[in-house]
């Protein structure tokens, strides 16, 4: 099944690449954020559907060799046990998807794209990741989860780190863009919570990407009717790379690695994503790494690490 930590590293690079590709498209090309979002969602949905179909075929071939009845979906690669028994891949995808999940995914994707019009790669990734984790932690608290003293310290430290990032300074993004990225993080946090108990995460993600693509179509129609449509060949290529490689393949690799590592390890390793995104922005877009973003990163990521670490203890 491959080296799990190698798979994890590839998945983290893919997640960070989403921020880089979006920023590159919106900073260096004329593509409209709405069009970028739609292409990203559509190409991601197609990639995930093909991966589901591929694993289904592989499962059928394997089962035919050993004389067993095929389940239709390979449990190891698709992240499911019996969710698609005796069903086609398309039917299984439809069964796993939900309107709530698709809406959360769409809100995340569209807010993410529009926020990156005027925000550096690392700043956006830190705001997004911080908002995702704080949303999930807050929901846990509202559901009765009890925090130890050090967990409260970590929670407040992470929140203070995001506040520092938004204080006036060279690294501070415009307030509206920051609010958009925080909204994207909150939406992704709820999306993660909705899919947390799924026994078929790859199927779930494929279906939600498909439905989220449909939700984005009215936006494209509106851009066309109002003649605000902005096309860029390079921007389209960035959107396709984000949808197919960073999203579709990235999620597939992540779901393949998840059963092979501990849940606390999975939560902790994601702390690397904003750091990787910041370095990518510095390497590919010559974005400055200021003291402000370094302090904010240490506080936010350190605080979240403390919450996760104490939860494990």
Secondary structure, DSSP 8 states (H G I E B T S, - for coil): ---HHHHHHHHHHHHHHHHHHHHHHHHHS---HHHHHHHHHHHHHHHHHHHHHHHHHHHHHHHHHHT----SS-HHHHT-SSTTTTS-HHHHHHHH--HHHHHHHHHHHHHHHHHGGGS-HHHHHHHHHHHHHHHHHHHHHHTT----HHHHHHHHHHHHHHHHHHSSSTT---HHHHHHHHHHHHHHHHHHHHTTT-S-HHHHHHHHHHHHHHHHHHHHHHHHHTT-----HHHHHHHHIIIIIIIIIHHHHHHHHHTTS-HHHHHHHTTHHHHHHHHHHHHHH-----HHHHHHHHHHHHHHHHHHHHHH-
